[in-house]
Amino acid sequence: MIEFRKVESESTFLDPRKGFSPTSVRFQVRVDPLTGRTCHFSHFGAVKPQKLDLAGYHDPAVKGFCPFCAEHREKTTPRFAPDVVPEGRLKNGEALLIPNLFPYDIHSGVVVMTDDHVVALKDFTRKRLNDAFSLGIGFLRRIAALDGSLPYHLMTWNYMPPSGGGLVHPHQQYFATAYPGNQFMDELSASRRFAERHRQNYWYALARQEAAGNERYIARIGSGHWISSFVSLGLLGEIMCIFPDIFSLQDLTDEDIDDLVSGLERVFRYYEDAGVYSFNASLCLGPRDQEHFSCYFRIVPRTFLNMRDFAPDLNFFQAILSEPICVVLPEDLCREVKPYFK
């Protein structure tokens, strides 16, 4: 029912590394089975994650001023209006919820995840992750009760400088919106069309078909199915967790958050061993009163191409052509990640 379509081809040239003898290099173009968008797979193995000097971010000359550090928070971070969060700010363990000083929408919050300014992946404990996610989801529930005109709910997370994050201090963004982005809206529309055509939920069918094929299916933890995406939005591959039975914020439970955190801990262990120091992540939740667009979490590694020029891992493909490019085959990524879920 779901077609995993890929076009394989090769380019031939006279290679100076081999005395200008003819050399053929293979590449793939894959078609997203839901949206029809394409992704180029090439440069296999040519890009490796670059090591970041985490200790160096403590250097005052590098750190600069951080409003999220405990000694500055009270005076430098904003407070919510009383009709939104009467307390002004909210805490849950180390996690602190504040308004986004540069909001993405009408109701836009930031969860400062930790007291520590620099946190390595191994130091994101289950409690730290649970506290942050629970606080942010709680904020979204408040907004949903307050303003029904913003039907889509998102968590986004830029971790460390290669991801585009403006501050090293760990933080997540939570916001409700009527404009959740083109990727989200394309998947929402395509999910509805799939349900109308096939009389079933695409994300449920995807999880079931990937589990049966087992090429890209990593594991199931509670309500979540972890897979290596057939089409990746990240240069170094993409991991998704699909929650087929969760459609909107109202369906998400504390147990689901715990399942997500449990899987994320495993992904972080893999990232540590693979030398990944940065990532982008999102949790996307559709509108209520529908059963065709399931909740999913997606995470992609980010890196500089080198530490000499700090060249970013995004280029004309993504910036101009809106075309993802990936140097890691999903099937290879799945094989690497699976042992961390056992």
C-alpha positions as CSV (number, residue, x, y, z in Angstrom):
1,M,0.0,0.0,0.0
2,I,2.8,2.4,0.9
3,E,5.4,2.6,-1.9
4,F,9.0,3.2,-1.0
5,R,10.3,4.4,-4.4
6,K,13.9,5.2,-5.1
7,V,15.7,5.9,-8.4
8,E,19.3,4.7,-8.4
9,S,21.8,6.0,-10.9
10,E,25.5,6.8,-11.3
11,S,27.9,9.4,-12.6
12,T,31.1,8.5,-14.5
13,F,34.2,10.7,-14.8
14,L,37.9,10.4,-15.2
15,D,39.3,10.3,-11.6
16,P,42.7,12.1,-11.0
17,R,43.1,10.0,-7.8
18,K,43.2,6.9,-10.0
19,G,45.4,8.1,-12.9
20,F,42.3,9.6,-14.7
21,S,40.8,6.2,-15.2
22,P,37.0,6.0,-15.6
23,T,35.3,5.9,-12.2
24,S,31.5,5.5,-11.5
25,V,29.9,6.9,-8.4
26,R,26.4,5.9,-7.4
27,F,23.6,8.0,-5.9
28,Q,19.9,7.8,-5.2
29,V,16.9,10.0,-5.3
30,R,14.1,8.8,-3.0
31,V,10.5,9.8,-3.1
32,D,8.6,10.5,0.2
33,P,5.8,7.9,0.2
34,L,3.4,10.4,1.8
35,T,4.1,13.8,0.2
36,G,5.9,12.9,-3.0
37,R,8.8,15.2,-2.1
38,T,12.2,14.0,-3.2
39,C,15.5,13.7,-1.4
40,H,19.0,13.2,-2.8
41,F,21.3,10.5,-1.3
42,S,24.9,11.0,-2.3
43,H,28.4,11.7,-0.9
44,F,28.1,8.5,1.1
45,G,30.4,8.6,4.1
46,A,32.0,11.9,3.0
47,V,30.7,14.0,5.9
48,K,31.5,13.1,9.5
49,P,30.2,14.9,12.6
50,Q,32.7,17.4,13.9
51,K,33.7,17.4,17.6
52,L,32.7,20.4,19.6
53,D,34.8,21.8,22.5
54,L,32.0,21.7,25.1
55,A,34.3,22.8,27.9
56,G,35.3,25.8,25.8
57,Y,31.7,27.2,26.0
58,H,32.3,27.9,29.7
59,D,35.1,30.3,28.8
60,P,33.7,33.8,29.7
61,A,35.0,35.2,26.4
62,V,33.1,32.6,24.5
63,K,30.0,32.4,26.8
64,G,29.3,36.1,26.9
65,F,26.0,37.0,28.6
66,C,23.4,34.3,29.0
67,P,20.0,35.3,30.2
68,F,19.1,31.7,31.0
69,C,21.7,31.3,33.6
70,A,20.3,31.3,37.2
71,E,22.0,34.5,38.3
72,H,20.3,36.5,35.4
73,R,16.9,34.9,35.0
74,E,14.9,37.0,37.4
75,K,15.9,40.3,35.9
76,T,16.5,39.4,32.2
77,T,13.8,36.9,31.2
78,P,10.2,38.0,30.5
79,R,7.0,37.0,32.3
80,F,3.7,35.8,30.9
81,A,0.7,38.1,31.1
82,P,-1.5,37.2,34.0
83,D,-4.3,35.9,31.7
84,V,-2.0,33.4,30.2
85,V,0.2,32.3,33.2
86,P,-0.9,34.0,36.4
87,E,2.4,33.0,38.1
88,G,4.4,34.8,35.4
89,R,6.8,31.9,35.0
90,L,6.5,28.2,35.8
91,K,9.0,25.7,37.1
92,N,9.2,21.9,37.1
93,G,12.5,20.6,38.6
94,E,15.3,22.5,36.9
95,A,13.0,23.4,33.9
96,L,11.8,27.0,33.7
97,L,9.0,28.1,31.4
98,I,9.1,31.7,30.2
99,P,7.7,33.6,27.2
100,N,9.8,33.7,24.1
101,L,11.3,37.2,23.8
102,F,11.2,36.7,20.0
103,P,7.9,34.9,19.7
104,Y,6.9,32.6,16.8
105,D,3.2,33.1,17.3
106,I,0.7,34.7,19.7
107,H,1.5,32.2,22.5
108,S,5.1,31.2,22.3
109,G,7.0,29.8,25.2
110,V,10.6,28.8,26.0
111,V,11.5,26.0,28.4
112,V,15.0,26.6,29.9
113,M,15.8,22.9,30.5
114,T,18.6,23.0,33.0
115,D,20.4,25.1,35.5
116,D,23.7,24.2,33.9
117,H,24.8,26.4,31.0
118,V,26.5,23.6,29.0
119,V,25.0,20.1,29.1
120,A,26.5,17.2,27.2
121,L,24.1,14.6,25.8
122,K,25.0,12.1,28.5
123,D,23.9,14.6,31.1
124,F,20.3,14.8,29.8
125,T,19.0,12.5,32.5
126,R,15.5,11.0,32.3
127,K,14.3,13.5,35.0
128,R,15.7,16.5,33.2
129,L,14.1,15.4,29.9
130,N,10.8,14.5,31.5
131,D,10.6,17.7,33.5
132,A,11.2,19.8,30.4
133,F,8.8,18.0,28.1
134,S,6.1,17.8,30.8
135,L,6.4,21.6,31.5
136,G,6.2,22.5,27.9
137,I,3.3,20.2,27.1
138,G,1.5,21.6,30.1
139,F,1.9,25.1,28.7
140,L,0.5,24.0,25.4
141,R,-2.5,22.6,27.2
142,R,-3.1,25.9,28.9
143,I,-3.0,27.7,25.5
144,A,-5.3,25.1,23.9
145,A,-7.9,25.9,26.7
146,L,-7.3,29.6,26.3
147,D,-7.3,30.0,22.5
148,G,-9.0,27.5,20.2
149,S,-8.0,29.4,17.0
150,L,-4.5,28.0,17.1
151,P,-5.1,24.3,16.3
152,Y,-1.5,23.1,15.8
153,H,1.0,22.5,18.6
154,L,4.7,22.1,18.3
155,M,7.9,21.6,20.4
156,T,11.1,22.5,18.6
157,W,14.6,22.1,19.9
158,N,17.9,23.5,18.5
159,Y,20.8,22.0,20.4
160,M,24.3,23.5,20.2
161,P,25.6,26.0,17.6
162,P,25.5,23.9,14.4
163,S,21.7,23.6,14.8
164,G,21.2,27.3,14.5
165,G,20.5,27.7,18.2
166,G,21.1,31.2,19.4
167,L,22.1,30.1,22.9
168,V,24.2,27.2,24.1
169,H,22.1,26.9,27.4
170,P,19.7,24.1,26.7
171,H,16.2,25.3,25.8
172,Q,13.1,24.2,23.8
173,Q,10.4,26.2,22.1
174,Y,6.7,25.4,22.6
175,F,4.1,27.3,20.6
176,A,0.5,27.0,19.3
177,T,-0.1,28.3,15.8
178,A,-2.4,28.3,12.7
179,Y,0.8,28.3,10.5
180,P,2.9,25.3,11.6
181,G,5.2,25.3,8.5
182,N,5.1,23.9,5.0
183,Q,6.4,20.4,5.9
184,F,3.8,20.1,8.6
185,M,1.0,21.3,6.4
186,D,2.0,19.1,3.4
187,E,2.1,16.0,5.7
188,L,-1.3,17.0,7.2
189,S,-2.9,17.4,3.8
190,A,-1.4,14.3,2.4
191,S,-2.4,12.3,5.5
192,R,-6.0,13.3,5.0
193,R,-5.9,12.3,1.3
194,F,-4.4,9.0,2.2
195,A,-7.1,8.3,4.7
196,E,-9.8,9.2,2.2
197,R,-8.3,7.0,-0.4
198,H,-7.3,4.0,1.7
199,R,-9.7,4.2,4.6
200,Q,-6.9,4.0,7.2
201,N,-4.3,6.2,8.9
202,Y,-1.1,6.6,7.0
203,W,1.1,6.7,10.1
204,Y,-0.3,3.5,11.5
205,A,0.2,1.8,8.1
206,L,3.7,3.2,7.9
207,A,4.7,1.9,11.3
208,R,3.1,-1.5,10.5
209,Q,4.8,-1.8,7.1
210,E,8.2,-0.7,8.4
211,A,8.0,-3.2,11.3
212,A,7.2,-6.0,8.8
213,G,10.0,-5.0,6.4
214,N,12.5,-4.4,9.3
215,E,15.0,-2.5,7.1
216,R,14.4,0.8,8.8
217,Y,12.3,-0.2,11.9
218,I,14.4,0.4,15.0
219,A,12.1,-0.6,17.9
220,R,8.8,0.0,19.7
221,I,8.8,1.6,23.1
222,G,5.3,1.8,24.6
223,S,3.1,3.8,22.3
224,G,6.0,5.0,20.0
225,H,7.5,3.3,16.9
226,W,11.1,4.4,16.2
227,I,12.2,4.3,12.6
228,S,15.0,5.6,10.4
229,S,13.1,7.6,7.9
230,F,13.0,6.5,4.3
231,V,13.5,10.1,3.2
232,S,15.6,12.2,5.6
233,L,15.4,15.9,6.3
234,G,18.9,15.8,7.7
235,L,22.3,15.5,6.0
236,L,23.4,12.8,8.5
237,G,20.1,10.9,8.6
238,E,16.8,11.3,10.4
239,I,15.2,9.3,13.2
240,M,11.4,9.5,13.8
241,C,9.2,8.3,16.6
242,I,5.6,7.8,15.4
243,F,2.7,7.7,17.8
244,P,-0.1,6.2,15.6
245,D,-2.8,6.5,18.2
246,I,-2.1,10.1,19.3
247,F,-3.6,12.7,17.1
248,S,-3.7,15.9,19.1
249,L,-2.6,17.4,22.3
250,Q,-5.6,16.1,24.1
251,D,-4.5,12.5,23.4
252,L,-0.9,12.8,24.8
253,T,-0.5,11.3,28.2
254,D,2.3,11.4,30.8
255,E,3.1,7.8,29.9
256,D,3.5,8.8,26.2
257,I,6.0,11.5,27.3
258,D,7.9,8.9,29.3
259,D,8.0,6.6,26.3
260,L,9.4,9.4,24.2
261,V,12.0,10.3,26.7
262,S,13.0,6.6,27.1
263,G,13.7,6.4,23.3
264,L,15.4,9.7,23.2
265,E,17.8,8.6,25.9
266,R,18.8,5.7,23.6
267,V,19.2,8.0,20.6
268,F,21.5,10.3,22.7
269,R,23.7,7.3,23.6
270,Y,24.0,6.4,19.9
271,Y,24.8,10.1,19.1
272,E,27.5,10.1,21.8
273,D,29.2,7.0,20.3
274,A,28.8,8.4,16.8
275,G,30.4,11.7,17.7
276,V,27.2,13.8,17.2
277,Y,27.3,17.0,19.2
278,S,24.3,18.9,17.8
279,F,20.8,18.3,16.5
280,N,17.4,19.8,15.5
281,A,14.3,18.1,16.9
282,S,10.5,18.6,16.8
283,L,7.3,17.1,18.3
284,C,4.3,17.8,16.1
285,L,0.7,17.5,17.1
286,G,-2.3,18.0,14.8
287,P,-5.7,19.5,15.4
288,R,-8.3,17.8,17.6
289,D,-11.3,15.9,16.2
290,Q,-9.3,14.1,13.5
291,E,-7.8,10.7,13.2
292,H,-5.6,10.9,10.0
293,F,-2.6,12.9,11.2
294,S,-0.7,11.2,14.0
295,C,1.8,12.8,16.4
296,Y,5.4,12.3,15.6
297,F,8.8,13.3,16.9
298,R,11.7,13.8,14.6
299,I,15.4,14.4,15.2
300,V,18.3,15.1,12.8
301,P,22.0,15.5,13.6
302,R,23.7,18.8,12.8
303,T,27.4,19.6,12.3
304,F,29.9,21.9,10.8
305,L,31.5,20.5,7.7
306,N,34.8,21.5,9.2
307,M,36.1,23.4,12.3
308,R,38.4,25.6,10.2
309,D,35.8,27.5,8.3
310,F,32.8,26.5,10.4
311,A,31.1,25.7,7.1
312,P,27.4,24.8,7.7
313,D,25.9,21.5,6.7
314,L,23.2,23.2,4.7
315,N,23.7,24.3,1.1
316,F,21.9,25.3,-2.0
317,F,19.9,22.1,-2.0
318,Q,18.1,22.9,1.2
319,A,18.3,26.7,1.1
320,I,17.3,27.3,-2.5
321,L,15.8,24.1,-3.9
322,S,14.0,23.0,-0.7
323,E,15.5,19.6,-1.4
324,P,16.9,17.5,1.5
325,I,20.3,15.8,0.8
326,C,21.6,13.0,2.9
327,V,25.0,11.2,3.1
328,V,23.7,8.2,5.2
329,L,21.4,5.5,3.9
330,P,18.5,5.0,6.3
331,E,19.0,1.3,6.3
332,D,22.6,1.7,7.5
333,L,21.5,4.2,10.1
334,C,18.9,1.7,11.4
335,R,21.5,-1.0,11.8
336,E,23.7,1.3,13.8
337,V,21.0,2.6,16.1
338,K,19.1,-0.7,16.8
339,P,21.5,-2.1,19.4
340,Y,20.9,1.0,21.6
341,F,17.2,0.1,21.9
342,K,17.8,-3.5,23.2
